[in-house]
Amino acid sequence: REKSVATEDMLLDICADIQTLDNAKTNLTSTITALRRLDMLENAVEQLSELTEERAYKEASNLLEAMSQLAPNFEAYKAVPKVCELLSSVRALRSQLQAQVLEEFKLHISPDMSEEVAAMLADAAQVVTVL
């Protein structure tokens, strides 16, 4: 009887240890995923900034879509200065891109525009769709 009680206690201790390790693994996995997403968002912000300056709207629309999917993951971390700064950059880039695309349409849309301008405006329209 004493042996069975001791064995049961040992099994309960082992199960508790396994559960603790499982929780630690879950926390590590979540942390690694969040850090990878943060890195991806930071890279996307840098690249989008460059593409916005270059007026490369087709590529910008793809990055804008990626940023739109990544940014909501960090709303809960707004109190962290780096995350707050990054989310602010995302909003600023979206605003800048929106104003820039609007200006492109105002300047270039006309019945006799070249094919190059029409293609650029089509790419800009993709940005508007994502915005």
TATASUL-V743762 format. One line per field, one symbol per residue. phi: phi as a letter, one per 20 degrees, with the letter a starting at -180 (. if undefined). psi: psi as a letter, one per 40 degrees, with the letter a starting at -180 (. if undefined). burial: # if it has 24 or more other ideal C-beta (glycine too) atoms within 12 Angstrom, else .. A space follows every 10 residues. Layout:
phi=???
psi=???
burial=???
This chain:
phi=.fffffffff ffffffffff ffffffffff ffffffffff ffffffffff fffeleffff ffffffffee gffdgfdgff gfffffffff ffffffffff fgfgfffdfa fdffffffff ffffffffff f
psi=dddddddddd dddddddddd dddddddddd dddddddddd dddddddddd dddefgdddd dddddddddd ddeedefdeh dddddddddd dddddddddd dddddddehi dfiidddddd dddddddddd .
burial=.......... .......... .......... ......##.. ##.##..##. ##..###.## #.##.###.# #.##...... ..#..##.## ..##.###.# #..##..#.. .........# #.##.##..# #
